[in-house]
Amino acid sequence: MKKSRQILAILGIVLLVGLYLATLVLALLGKNFFPLFMAALFASMALPILIWLYGFIYKWVKKNSGQQQEL
């Protein structure tokens, strides 16, 4: 379990760094790439929020299912 969490964390870091680099490159390329720049900017903001939200919901569901099993 711990090993898989570490692998997923490293994968998430690599993905975020790639998005940040893509955003920087697209910003430097100019007006022709504005839609791609906006998509990369949105993804670089939305992805960390979604990752946090999934983790929060997973912990909440896991905690609630443990309480129901005790009853």
PDB file of N, CA, C and O in Angstrom:
ATOM      1  N   MET A   1       0.829  -1.193   0.000  1.00  0.00           N
ATOM      2  CA  MET A   1       0.000   0.000   0.000  1.00  0.00           C
ATOM      3  C   MET A   1       0.872   1.254   0.000  1.00  0.00           C
ATOM      4  O   MET A   1       0.633   2.186  -0.769  1.00  0.00           O
ATOM      5  N   LYS A   2       1.882   1.270   0.868  1.00  0.00           N
ATOM      6  CA  LYS A   2       2.739   2.445   0.963  1.00  0.00           C
ATOM      7  C   LYS A   2       3.524   2.662  -0.330  1.00  0.00           C
ATOM      8  O   LYS A   2       3.707   3.795  -0.774  1.00  0.00           O
ATOM      9  N   LYS A   3       3.981   1.570  -0.923  1.00  0.00           N
ATOM     10  CA  LYS A   3       4.749   1.651  -2.165  1.00  0.00           C
ATOM     11  C   LYS A   3       3.893   2.221  -3.302  1.00  0.00           C
ATOM     12  O   LYS A   3       4.366   3.047  -4.082  1.00  0.00           O
ATOM     13  N   SER A   4       2.642   1.781  -3.394  1.00  0.00           N
ATOM     14  CA  SER A   4       1.769   2.274  -4.453  1.00  0.00           C
ATOM     15  C   SER A   4       1.445   3.754  -4.257  1.00  0.00           C
ATOM     16  O   SER A   4       1.326   4.498  -5.231  1.00  0.00           O
ATOM     17  N   ARG A   5       1.303   4.180  -3.010  1.00  0.00           N
ATOM     18  CA  ARG A   5       1.044   5.606  -2.743  1.00  0.00           C
ATOM     19  C   ARG A   5       2.244   6.450  -3.148  1.00  0.00           C
ATOM     20  O   ARG A   5       2.080   7.548  -3.681  1.00  0.00           O
ATOM     21  N   GLN A   6       3.459   5.942  -2.897  1.00  0.00           N
ATOM     22  CA  GLN A   6       4.661   6.673  -3.285  1.00  0.00           C
ATOM     23  C   GLN A   6       4.762   6.785  -4.800  1.00  0.00           C
ATOM     24  O   GLN A   6       5.130   7.836  -5.325  1.00  0.00           O
ATOM     25  N   ILE A   7       4.439   5.713  -5.498  1.00  0.00           N
ATOM     26  CA  ILE A   7       4.490   5.729  -6.962  1.00  0.00           C
ATOM     27  C   ILE A   7       3.467   6.713  -7.513  1.00  0.00           C
ATOM     28  O   ILE A   7       3.772   7.469  -8.436  1.00  0.00           O
ATOM     29  N   LEU A   8       2.255   6.713  -6.958  1.00  0.00           N
ATOM     30  CA  LEU A   8       1.227   7.652  -7.404  1.00  0.00           C
ATOM     31  C   LEU A   8       1.619   9.096  -7.092  1.00  0.00           C
ATOM     32  O   LEU A   8       1.333   9.996  -7.881  1.00  0.00           O
ATOM     33  N   ALA A   9       2.266   9.323  -5.956  1.00  0.00           N
ATOM     34  CA  ALA A   9       2.705  10.669  -5.606  1.00  0.00           C
ATOM     35  C   ALA A   9       3.780  11.159  -6.577  1.00  0.00           C
ATOM     36  O   ALA A   9       3.739  12.308  -7.018  1.00  0.00           O
ATOM     37  N   ILE A  10       4.725  10.309  -6.904  1.00  0.00           N
ATOM     38  CA  ILE A  10       5.777  10.675  -7.863  1.00  0.00           C
ATOM     39  C   ILE A  10       5.176  10.928  -9.234  1.00  0.00           C
ATOM     40  O   ILE A  10       5.575  11.869  -9.920  1.00  0.00           O
ATOM     41  N   LEU A  11       4.232  10.108  -9.639  1.00  0.00           N
ATOM     42  CA  LEU A  11       3.551  10.300 -10.920  1.00  0.00           C
ATOM     43  C   LEU A  11       2.806  11.636 -10.946  1.00  0.00           C
ATOM     44  O   LEU A  11       2.835  12.342 -11.954  1.00  0.00           O
ATOM     45  N   GLY A  12       2.145  11.984  -9.852  1.00  0.00           N
ATOM     46  CA  GLY A  12       1.451  13.263  -9.762  1.00  0.00           C
ATOM     47  C   GLY A  12       2.403  14.444  -9.849  1.00  0.00           C
ATOM     48  O   GLY A  12       2.099  15.444 -10.499  1.00  0.00           O
ATOM     49  N   ILE A  13       3.555  14.332  -9.195  1.00  0.00           N
ATOM     50  CA  ILE A  13       4.553  15.403  -9.249  1.00  0.00           C
ATOM     51  C   ILE A  13       5.068  15.581 -10.666  1.00  0.00           C
ATOM     52  O   ILE A  13       5.195  16.706 -11.150  1.00  0.00           O
ATOM     53  N   VAL A  14       5.364  14.475 -11.330  1.00  0.00           N
ATOM     54  CA  VAL A  14       5.860  14.546 -12.711  1.00  0.00           C
ATOM     55  C   VAL A  14       4.803  15.175 -13.619  1.00  0.00           C
ATOM     56  O   VAL A  14       5.129  15.991 -14.481  1.00  0.00           O
ATOM     57  N   LEU A  15       3.560  14.804 -13.430  1.00  0.00           N
ATOM     58  CA  LEU A  15       2.478  15.354 -14.234  1.00  0.00           C
ATOM     59  C   LEU A  15       2.326  16.856 -14.008  1.00  0.00           C
ATOM     60  O   LEU A  15       2.153  17.611 -14.964  1.00  0.00           O
ATOM     61  N   LEU A  16       2.388  17.290 -12.763  1.00  0.00           N
ATOM     62  CA  LEU A  16       2.269  18.717 -12.465  1.00  0.00           C
ATOM     63  C   LEU A  16       3.443  19.517 -13.019  1.00  0.00           C
ATOM     64  O   LEU A  16       3.250  20.604 -13.564  1.00  0.00           O
ATOM     65  N   VAL A  17       4.651  18.992 -12.885  1.00  0.00           N
ATOM     66  CA  VAL A  17       5.818  19.689 -13.429  1.00  0.00           C
ATOM     67  C   VAL A  17       5.703  19.790 -14.948  1.00  0.00           C
ATOM     68  O   VAL A  17       6.032  20.822 -15.532  1.00  0.00           O
ATOM     69  N   GLY A  18       5.238  18.722 -15.584  1.00  0.00           N
ATOM     70  CA  GLY A  18       5.023  18.768 -17.026  1.00  0.00           C
ATOM     71  C   GLY A  18       3.988  19.808 -17.431  1.00  0.00           C
ATOM     72  O   GLY A  18       4.157  20.505 -18.431  1.00  0.00           O
ATOM     73  N   LEU A  19       2.918  19.908 -16.651  1.00  0.00           N
ATOM     74  CA  LEU A  19       1.898  20.925 -16.943  1.00  0.00           C
ATOM     75  C   LEU A  19       2.448  22.328 -16.767  1.00  0.00           C
ATOM     76  O   LEU A  19       2.158  23.214 -17.571  1.00  0.00           O
ATOM     77  N   TYR A  20       3.248  22.540 -15.715  1.00  0.00           N
ATOM     78  CA  TYR A  20       3.827  23.864 -15.495  1.00  0.00           C
ATOM     79  C   TYR A  20       4.792  24.237 -16.616  1.00  0.00           C
ATOM     80  O   TYR A  20       4.809  25.382 -17.068  1.00  0.00           O
ATOM     81  N   LEU A  21       5.589  23.276 -17.062  1.00  0.00           N
ATOM     82  CA  LEU A  21       6.502  23.544 -18.176  1.00  0.00           C
ATOM     83  C   LEU A  21       5.736  23.807 -19.466  1.00  0.00           C
ATOM     84  O   LEU A  21       6.102  24.699 -20.232  1.00  0.00           O
ATOM     85  N   ALA A  22       4.677  23.041 -19.713  1.00  0.00           N
ATOM     86  CA  ALA A  22       3.863  23.260 -20.908  1.00  0.00           C
ATOM     87  C   ALA A  22       3.220  24.643 -20.870  1.00  0.00           C
ATOM     88  O   ALA A  22       3.154  25.325 -21.892  1.00  0.00           O
ATOM     89  N   THR A  23       2.752  25.054 -19.707  1.00  0.00           N
ATOM     90  CA  THR A  23       2.154  26.378 -19.565  1.00  0.00           C
ATOM     91  C   THR A  23       3.174  27.459 -19.876  1.00  0.00           C
ATOM     92  O   THR A  23       2.867  28.422 -20.579  1.00  0.00           O
ATOM     93  N   LEU A  24       4.386  27.306 -19.357  1.00  0.00           N
ATOM     94  CA  LEU A  24       5.442  28.290 -19.609  1.00  0.00           C
ATOM     95  C   LEU A  24       5.799  28.358 -21.082  1.00  0.00           C
ATOM     96  O   LEU A  24       5.912  29.447 -21.645  1.00  0.00           O
ATOM     97  N   VAL A  25       5.977  27.211 -21.706  1.00  0.00           N
ATOM     98  CA  VAL A  25       6.342  27.179 -23.128  1.00  0.00           C
ATOM     99  C   VAL A  25       5.232  27.787 -23.983  1.00  0.00           C
ATOM    100  O   VAL A  25       5.504  28.576 -24.889  1.00  0.00           O
ATOM    101  N   LEU A  26       3.999  27.428 -23.700  1.00  0.00           N
ATOM    102  CA  LEU A  26       2.880  27.968 -24.484  1.00  0.00           C
ATOM    103  C   LEU A  26       2.715  29.461 -24.272  1.00  0.00           C
ATOM    104  O   LEU A  26       2.287  30.165 -25.187  1.00  0.00           O
ATOM    105  N   ALA A  27       3.043  29.964 -23.086  1.00  0.00           N
ATOM    106  CA  ALA A  27       2.971  31.400 -22.841  1.00  0.00           C
ATOM    107  C   ALA A  27       4.030  32.137 -23.651  1.00  0.00           C
ATOM    108  O   ALA A  27       3.799  33.258 -24.104  1.00  0.00           O
ATOM    109  N   LEU A  28       5.178  31.517 -23.832  1.00  0.00           N
ATOM    110  CA  LEU A  28       6.261  32.152 -24.580  1.00  0.00           C
ATOM    111  C   LEU A  28       6.082  32.065 -26.093  1.00  0.00           C
ATOM    112  O   LEU A  28       6.700  32.834 -26.828  1.00  0.00           O
ATOM    113  N   LEU A  29       5.253  31.146 -26.566  1.00  0.00           N
ATOM    114  CA  LEU A  29       5.091  30.948 -28.004  1.00  0.00           C
ATOM    115  C   LEU A  29       4.237  32.020 -28.680  1.00  0.00           C
ATOM    116  O   LEU A  29       4.392  32.260 -29.878  1.00  0.00           O
ATOM    117  N   GLY A  30       3.360  32.653 -27.954  1.00  0.00           N
ATOM    118  CA  GLY A  30       2.610  33.751 -28.549  1.00  0.00           C
ATOM    119  C   GLY A  30       1.123  33.503 -28.683  1.00  0.00           C
ATOM    120  O   GLY A  30       0.567  32.560 -28.121  1.00  0.00           O
ATOM    121  N   LYS A  31       0.489  34.402 -29.462  1.00  0.00           N
ATOM    122  CA  LYS A  31      -0.969  34.418 -29.581  1.00  0.00           C
ATOM    123  C   LYS A  31      -1.552  33.185 -30.266  1.00  0.00           C
ATOM    124  O   LYS A  31      -2.683  32.799 -29.971  1.00  0.00           O
ATOM    125  N   ASN A  32      -0.819  32.574 -31.157  1.00  0.00           N
ATOM    126  CA  ASN A  32      -1.363  31.436 -31.904  1.00  0.00           C
ATOM    127  C   ASN A  32      -1.688  30.247 -31.000  1.00  0.00           C
ATOM    128  O   ASN A  32      -2.503  29.395 -31.355  1.00  0.00           O
ATOM    129  N   PHE A  33      -1.057  30.193 -29.850  1.00  0.00           N
ATOM    130  CA  PHE A  33      -1.238  29.056 -28.944  1.00  0.00           C
ATOM    131  C   PHE A  33      -2.048  29.432 -27.711  1.00  0.00           C
ATOM    132  O   PHE A  33      -1.992  28.735 -26.698  1.00  0.00           O
ATOM    133  N   PHE A  34      -2.801  30.525 -27.785  1.00  0.00           N
ATOM    134  CA  PHE A  34      -3.558  30.989 -26.624  1.00  0.00           C
ATOM    135  C   PHE A  34      -4.570  29.963 -26.106  1.00  0.00           C
ATOM    136  O   PHE A  34      -4.644  29.770 -24.893  1.00  0.00           O
ATOM    137  N   PRO A  35      -5.354  29.293 -26.966  1.00  0.00           N
ATOM    138  CA  PRO A  35      -6.289  28.282 -26.430  1.00  0.00           C
ATOM    139  C   PRO A  35      -5.573  27.138 -25.697  1.00  0.00           C
ATOM    140  O   PRO A  35      -6.046  26.671 -24.661  1.00  0.00           O
ATOM    141  N   LEU A  36      -4.445  26.695 -26.233  1.00  0.00           N
ATOM    142  CA  LEU A  36      -3.689  25.640 -25.553  1.00  0.00           C
ATOM    143  C   LEU A  36      -3.105  26.148 -24.239  1.00  0.00           C
ATOM    144  O   LEU A  36      -3.049  25.416 -23.251  1.00  0.00           O
ATOM    145  N   PHE A  37      -2.671  27.408 -24.236  1.00  0.00           N
ATOM    146  CA  PHE A  37      -2.152  28.009 -23.007  1.00  0.00           C
ATOM    147  C   PHE A  37      -3.229  28.053 -21.937  1.00  0.00           C
ATOM    148  O   PHE A  37      -2.967  27.712 -20.783  1.00  0.00           O
ATOM    149  N   MET A  38      -4.434  28.466 -22.300  1.00  0.00           N
ATOM    150  CA  MET A  38      -5.524  28.542 -21.322  1.00  0.00           C
ATOM    151  C   MET A  38      -5.891  27.150 -20.806  1.00  0.00           C
ATOM    152  O   MET A  38      -6.184  26.986 -19.621  1.00  0.00           O
ATOM    153  N   ALA A  39      -5.875  26.155 -21.684  1.00  0.00           N
ATOM    154  CA  ALA A  39      -6.170  24.786 -21.251  1.00  0.00           C
ATOM    155  C   ALA A  39      -5.102  24.281 -20.279  1.00  0.00           C
ATOM    156  O   ALA A  39      -5.426  23.649 -19.273  1.00  0.00           O
ATOM    157  N   ALA A  40      -3.836  24.555 -20.577  1.00  0.00           N
ATOM    158  CA  ALA A  40      -2.751  24.132 -19.685  1.00  0.00           C
ATOM    159  C   ALA A  40      -2.823  24.884 -18.359  1.00  0.00           C
ATOM    160  O   ALA A  40      -2.562  24.301 -17.307  1.00  0.00           O
ATOM    161  N   LEU A  41      -3.167  26.148 -18.396  1.00  0.00           N
ATOM    162  CA  LEU A  41      -3.290  26.937 -17.172  1.00  0.00           C
ATOM    163  C   LEU A  41      -4.435  26.416 -16.317  1.00  0.00           C
ATOM    164  O   LEU A  41      -4.294  26.289 -15.101  1.00  0.00           O
ATOM    165  N   PHE A  42      -5.559  26.117 -16.939  1.00  0.00           N
ATOM    166  CA  PHE A  42      -6.696  25.561 -16.204  1.00  0.00           C
ATOM    167  C   PHE A  42      -6.338  24.206 -15.590  1.00  0.00           C
ATOM    168  O   PHE A  42      -6.642  23.948 -14.426  1.00  0.00           O
ATOM    169  N   ALA A  43      -5.696  23.348 -16.374  1.00  0.00           N
ATOM    170  CA  ALA A  43      -5.337  22.019 -15.879  1.00  0.00           C
ATOM    171  C   ALA A  43      -4.332  22.100 -14.734  1.00  0.00           C
ATOM    172  O   ALA A  43      -4.396  21.305 -13.796  1.00  0.00           O
ATOM    173  N   SER A  44      -3.410  23.049 -14.803  1.00  0.00           N
ATOM    174  CA  SER A  44      -2.419  23.156 -13.739  1.00  0.00           C
ATOM    175  C   SER A  44      -3.032  23.694 -12.450  1.00  0.00           C
ATOM    176  O   SER A  44      -2.446  23.535 -11.378  1.00  0.00           O
ATOM    177  N   MET A  45      -4.188  24.320 -12.535  1.00  0.00           N
ATOM    178  CA  MET A  45      -4.891  24.755 -11.321  1.00  0.00           C
ATOM    179  C   MET A  45      -5.900  23.706 -10.856  1.00  0.00           C
ATOM    180  O   MET A  45      -6.045  23.471  -9.656  1.00  0.00           O
ATOM    181  N   ALA A  46      -6.589  23.081 -11.795  1.00  0.00           N
ATOM    182  CA  ALA A  46      -7.660  22.157 -11.439  1.00  0.00           C
ATOM    183  C   ALA A  46      -7.124  20.806 -10.958  1.00  0.00           C
ATOM    184  O   ALA A  46      -7.719  20.192 -10.072  1.00  0.00           O
ATOM    185  N   LEU A  47      -6.028  20.341 -11.518  1.00  0.00           N
ATOM    186  CA  LEU A  47      -5.519  19.020 -11.168  1.00  0.00           C
ATOM    187  C   LEU A  47      -5.139  18.900  -9.691  1.00  0.00           C
ATOM    188  O   LEU A  47      -5.540  17.923  -9.057  1.00  0.00           O
ATOM    189  N   PRO A  48      -4.389  19.837  -9.111  1.00  0.00           N
ATOM    190  CA  PRO A  48      -4.098  19.703  -7.671  1.00  0.00           C
ATOM    191  C   PRO A  48      -5.353  19.747  -6.801  1.00  0.00           C
ATOM    192  O   PRO A  48      -5.431  19.058  -5.784  1.00  0.00           O
ATOM    193  N   ILE A  49      -6.323  20.549  -7.195  1.00  0.00           N
ATOM    194  CA  ILE A  49      -7.575  20.624  -6.431  1.00  0.00           C
ATOM    195  C   ILE A  49      -8.318  19.289  -6.504  1.00  0.00           C
ATOM    196  O   ILE A  49      -8.829  18.809  -5.493  1.00  0.00           O
ATOM    197  N   LEU A  50      -8.379  18.694  -7.682  1.00  0.00           N
ATOM    198  CA  LEU A  50      -9.055  17.413  -7.839  1.00  0.00           C
ATOM    199  C   LEU A  50      -8.339  16.293  -7.077  1.00  0.00           C
ATOM    200  O   LEU A  50      -8.985  15.434  -6.476  1.00  0.00           O
ATOM    201  N   ILE A  51      -7.009  16.309  -7.104  1.00  0.00           N
ATOM    202  CA  ILE A  51      -6.259  15.296  -6.366  1.00  0.00           C
ATOM    203  C   ILE A  51      -6.538  15.414  -4.875  1.00  0.00           C
ATOM    204  O   ILE A  51      -6.751  14.406  -4.201  1.00  0.00           O
ATOM    205  N   TRP A  52      -6.539  16.639  -4.355  1.00  0.00           N
ATOM    206  CA  TRP A  52      -6.836  16.842  -2.936  1.00  0.00           C
ATOM    207  C   TRP A  52      -8.267  16.397  -2.617  1.00  0.00           C
ATOM    208  O   TRP A  52      -8.510  15.751  -1.598  1.00  0.00           O
ATOM    209  N   LEU A  53      -9.202  16.747  -3.491  1.00  0.00           N
ATOM    210  CA  LEU A  53     -10.603  16.403  -3.266  1.00  0.00           C
ATOM    211  C   LEU A  53     -10.812  14.884  -3.259  1.00  0.00           C
ATOM    212  O   LEU A  53     -11.538  14.363  -2.412  1.00  0.00           O
ATOM    213  N   TYR A  54     -10.180  14.176  -4.197  1.00  0.00           N
ATOM    214  CA  TYR A  54     -10.296  12.721  -4.226  1.00  0.00           C
ATOM    215  C   TYR A  54      -9.731  12.098  -2.953  1.00  0.00           C
ATOM    216  O   TYR A  54     -10.320  11.168  -2.402  1.00  0.00           O
ATOM    217  N   GLY A  55      -8.609  12.599  -2.490  1.00  0.00           N
ATOM    218  CA  GLY A  55      -8.019  12.091  -1.255  1.00  0.00           C
ATOM    219  C   GLY A  55      -8.899  12.354  -0.049  1.00  0.00           C
ATOM    220  O   GLY A  55      -9.054  11.491   0.815  1.00  0.00           O
ATOM    221  N   PHE A  56      -9.473  13.545   0.008  1.00  0.00           N
ATOM    222  CA  PHE A  56     -10.360  13.908   1.109  1.00  0.00           C
ATOM    223  C   PHE A  56     -11.597  13.016   1.137  1.00  0.00           C
ATOM    224  O   PHE A  56     -11.988  12.517   2.192  1.00  0.00           O
ATOM    225  N   ILE A  57     -12.206  12.821  -0.019  1.00  0.00           N
ATOM    226  CA  ILE A  57     -13.409  11.989  -0.101  1.00  0.00           C
ATOM    227  C   ILE A  57     -13.076  10.531   0.224  1.00  0.00           C
ATOM    228  O   ILE A  57     -13.863   9.852   0.884  1.00  0.00           O
ATOM    229  N   TYR A  58     -11.924  10.045  -0.231  1.00  0.00           N
ATOM    230  CA  TYR A  58     -11.518   8.669   0.064  1.00  0.00           C
ATOM    231  C   TYR A  58     -11.372   8.464   1.573  1.00  0.00           C
ATOM    232  O   TYR A  58     -11.860   7.471   2.112  1.00  0.00           O
ATOM    233  N   LYS A  59     -10.702   9.399   2.256  1.00  0.00           N
ATOM    234  CA  LYS A  59     -10.545   9.287   3.713  1.00  0.00           C
ATOM    235  C   LYS A  59     -11.896   9.359   4.412  1.00  0.00           C
ATOM    236  O   LYS A  59     -12.132   8.631   5.376  1.00  0.00           O
ATOM    237  N   TRP A  60     -12.774  10.216   3.946  1.00  0.00           N
ATOM    238  CA  TRP A  60     -14.091  10.381   4.561  1.00  0.00           C
ATOM    239  C   TRP A  60     -14.930   9.112   4.394  1.00  0.00           C
ATOM    240  O   TRP A  60     -15.567   8.662   5.346  1.00  0.00           O
ATOM    241  N   VAL A  61     -14.933   8.537   3.195  1.00  0.00           N
ATOM    242  CA  VAL A  61     -15.696   7.313   2.936  1.00  0.00           C
ATOM    243  C   VAL A  61     -15.103   6.154   3.715  1.00  0.00           C
ATOM    244  O   VAL A  61     -15.842   5.339   4.268  1.00  0.00           O
ATOM    245  N   LYS A  62     -13.789   6.068   3.767  1.00  0.00           N
ATOM    246  CA  LYS A  62     -13.134   4.983   4.493  1.00  0.00           C
ATOM    247  C   LYS A  62     -13.451   5.067   5.989  1.00  0.00           C
ATOM    248  O   LYS A  62     -13.678   4.044   6.635  1.00  0.00           O
ATOM    249  N   LYS A  63     -13.467   6.282   6.535  1.00  0.00           N
ATOM    250  CA  LYS A  63     -13.785   6.466   7.943  1.00  0.00           C
ATOM    251  C   LYS A  63     -15.237   6.099   8.216  1.00  0.00           C
ATOM    252  O   LYS A  63     -15.530   5.445   9.218  1.00  0.00           O
ATOM    253  N   ASN A  64     -16.145   6.506   7.347  1.00  0.00           N
ATOM    254  CA  ASN A  64     -17.567   6.205   7.533  1.00  0.00           C
ATOM    255  C   ASN A  64     -17.868   4.723   7.357  1.00  0.00           C
ATOM    256  O   ASN A  64     -18.721   4.189   8.067  1.00  0.00           O
ATOM    257  N   SER A  65     -17.203   4.054   6.447  1.00  0.00           N
ATOM    258  CA  SER A  65     -17.456   2.626   6.256  1.00  0.00           C
ATOM    259  C   SER A  65     -16.929   1.827   7.456  1.00  0.00           C
ATOM    260  O   SER A  65     -17.502   0.795   7.804  1.00  0.00           O
ATOM    261  N   GLY A  66     -15.860   2.286   8.082  1.00  0.00           N
ATOM    262  CA  GLY A  66     -15.354   1.622   9.273  1.00  0.00           C
ATOM    263  C   GLY A  66     -16.298   1.750  10.445  1.00  0.00           C
ATOM    264  O   GLY A  66     -16.408   0.833  11.259  1.00  0.00           O
ATOM    265  N   GLN A  67     -16.980   2.876  10.540  1.00  0.00           N
ATOM    266  CA  GLN A  67     -17.954   3.062  11.621  1.00  0.00           C
ATOM    267  C   GLN A  67     -19.174   2.188  11.402  1.00  0.00           C
ATOM    268  O   GLN A  67     -19.736   1.678  12.372  1.00  0.00           O
ATOM    269  N   GLN A  68     -19.598   2.000  10.176  1.00  0.00           N
ATOM    270  CA  GLN A  68     -20.772   1.179   9.897  1.00  0.00           C
ATOM    271  C   GLN A  68     -20.490  -0.299  10.158  1.00  0.00           C
ATOM    272  O   GLN A  68     -21.395  -1.030  10.562  1.00  0.00           O
ATOM    273  N   GLN A  69     -19.274  -0.750   9.939  1.00  0.00           N
ATOM    274  CA  GLN A  69     -18.923  -2.145  10.161  1.00  0.00           C
ATOM    275  C   GLN A  69     -18.928  -2.471  11.645  1.00  0.00           C
ATOM    276  O   GLN A  69     -19.198  -3.610  12.024  1.00  0.00           O
ATOM    277  N   GLU A  70     -18.632  -1.487  12.494  1.00  0.00           N
ATOM    278  CA  GLU A  70     -18.624  -1.710  13.939  1.00  0.00           C
ATOM    279  C   GLU A  70     -20.022  -1.907  14.489  1.00  0.00           C
ATOM    280  O   GLU A  70     -20.190  -2.576  15.509  1.00  0.00           O
ATOM    281  N   LEU A  71     -21.027  -1.343  13.842  1.00  0.00           N
ATOM    282  CA  LEU A  71     -22.413  -1.442  14.335  1.00  0.00           C
ATOM    283  C   LEU A  71     -22.950  -2.788  14.132  1.00  0.00           C
ATOM    284  O   LEU A  71     -24.099  -3.054  14.485  1.00  0.00           O
TER     285      LEU A  71
END
